[in-house]
Amino acid sequence: MPAAKTITQKDITSESTQLSASTAVDSGLLEAITDSDNGFMRGGAMPAVETISAAGSKALLDAMGKAVVKKKVPKPEEDEKSKKVEPQTIQEKLQEGSTEALKLAGQARTDSITLAGPDYADDLSGALLKHANATEEVYKNVQLALKKKSSDKDLKPFVAELESKVQVLKKMKAAAAAFLASKRGTKKAKSKKAAKDSGLQSSRPAWVAQKSNRRKRQRLETYNESQTVTKLVELIGTGKLSVIGAVDLANCMVTDGTDHEAVRAFSSLGTNGANPQNCERDLHRWLEGLGIRLQPYTVTMNLQVEGHEVKPHTVSVLLPHELIHCLSQDAFAFNSIFLGNISESGRVGFWRHAQNLAPRRNHPCFEQENVSLASLVPLTVHGDGAQFFRDDEHYVYSISSLFGCNGCIQTTLLSKFPIAIIPERWMRSSQAQKSVNQTVAQLVAWSLKCSISGVGPDVGMYGETLTGYRAEMRGVSLGPWK
């Protein structure tokens, strides 16, 4: 934002009063009154004052001996300080806001280029460039609207949008500065390397420094099979062990002398546990290709990705029937998360009661021949806003099971499964919101019909040909759960 304009305000008030009077006075009378010897109004004449006590005389003398001093009335201090001029009209607000936003966008673009080199900064670099482009687009729209001399009603939405862009860019600028500051710690790493070369002992295991760059580019499946790693992954997947706990165990095994390369690689997650907040992120990267075949599905929605105009845009989502199929491969997790560890007779009793309720009486599941009530899962679809990275609101659509509240896994992150995450800034207009809700509803309806059928679909939601893993699942049983 440009420097505030300054105004020095100095108010001067001057008052003057002049009073004159004249009268015809008898000269003899005036002389008798003001006579220096006997005139009662002669100069220095004092009234006759009597006292009745010595204390009174003393007080009178003291009073007559003191000079009368007029109190100095303090002058009001003049305000010589600079006063910041606040924009009053919408046009002024847009001019200042757009100037600041453009400046921050330029800084974000510079930070994006700076962050293109360091490891793990790709996401932040891309986000900075994306926000810079979006902000510059808003700036162009604002200048065009001001040039057309649009009405205040048309200009008002731009004010809130600019404020939002400025706040996001400020936070991202702080994040970039923090990241770059952390990267300066490489000097410390170089000092450690120098100490090691000189023969000094290092607190890190010797194998950590060996071929670390090569191992970072590998996946766990590239190593020889390890029963320990397989068991740790299984414990994490079933909710019996946290990722951080598994990394700590792997580090203990390495310290005790375990020499298996896969265990060493697992223990290196989150910089050998030194950065626990990164352990889960690193685990997802290391597990790519280990038989986890769940893939995103692409749908088209009308969104406001750039500027105010609503345009078709592709969004990656997850399909509920594929989520259920993948989770059903592990009986322990599925029984807890989706069945709530409720007995078969208990689930059958629930559905028999539901069959008697008017809204559920004609449900397609109940119209199937020889349907097993014990294999039906009551799903809920939930949508709500959530904050990501402390600077952006997203709208999250998720599914969960009604039975799940009785399971041993009570963590929301392990019982509610997101199927679509849309940035709220992409759906500001009612048109975009309607498109998102309709698309998600169509997606869930089509996916649950696939689940009810019990086999993988032949084509996608739009009738397109399926490829990859989905092509392999065409006509294949999805298991008993519906």
C-alpha angles and dihedrals in degrees: 000000000000119000114279116261113244129220123186109209118196121174119196120190121188127186129183131177128188123192127181134171136179133189139170107251124183107250094217093052092047092051092049092051097046098036108144092227109034107007111116091217094048118138113280094014113153128200118253109262126182130192129201098207142034091246090056091050090051093049091049093051092047091051093049092048095055120087117234110243119193115225112247109237107223113238116234110258113249115236103239095163120115114257119217112233109227118205110252106184128058089243091057092047091051092049093053095038094049092049092052092044092051091050092051091046089056091050090048090052090051092048090049091057091045092052094049090088108047121082119259091016097101094098094049092044091051093046091051092051091046093052091044091055092046092049093050089051090053090049090055091049091050093050091047091050092048090048091053089049092233120193123266089252091059093043097048096080090057092060094060092042092052092048089051092049092048093051093048093048092049091053093046090048089055090048091051091048091050092049093049090047090054091050089059085071087081087091087066090051090052089053090054090051090051090050090051092049089052091056100258118142120255125213091224120083113264093240092059093072094045116098091336092152092051093049093050089062093052132081128224091251089064091068129076113275115276122196089202094056092043090053093047091052090048092051091050093047093051093048095245094116135027122234092244091051091051092050090050090052091049091051090051090052091051091048089051090055106270105158101187110128094218092055090050090050091050092050090054092068112120090014091302091316094305089117104039092175088068099047097091093044091052091046092057089053094047093048096057108125097020095121096282098138101174107126134184119255121216122230131173123237134173104246142161097239095150121026124325099309116108111227136165111271133176120241129187116232139167123243116235095218091054091048091053092046093051094046092047089065088078111057096195095053094041095048090053102037101037105019099034089222087283114157121251092250090051092053092047090052090052093054094044088056091047090052089063093055116093098230092053101035095094098037113146091238092062092048093061118102117253092000114179109227090198091063096055119104119201106224129195125203114212132185127189142141122266134180120239126193089356092274110066136055119219131185111231126201114196142168130220139164125258088219092054095083088072095052127103091247106078099164111117092218089060098043104040115061120200115227099175133016117189125180108241091223086067093058106043096128125069089239092059093044091052091050092051094048093046093048093048090047091051091047094051093045093051093044094049090049087056089050092050091051089057095221136084115269122256094220137017128262091273093045092258124148113265121233139191117002093358091055088055090052096055107128092355118133114261091203130259097296119102 
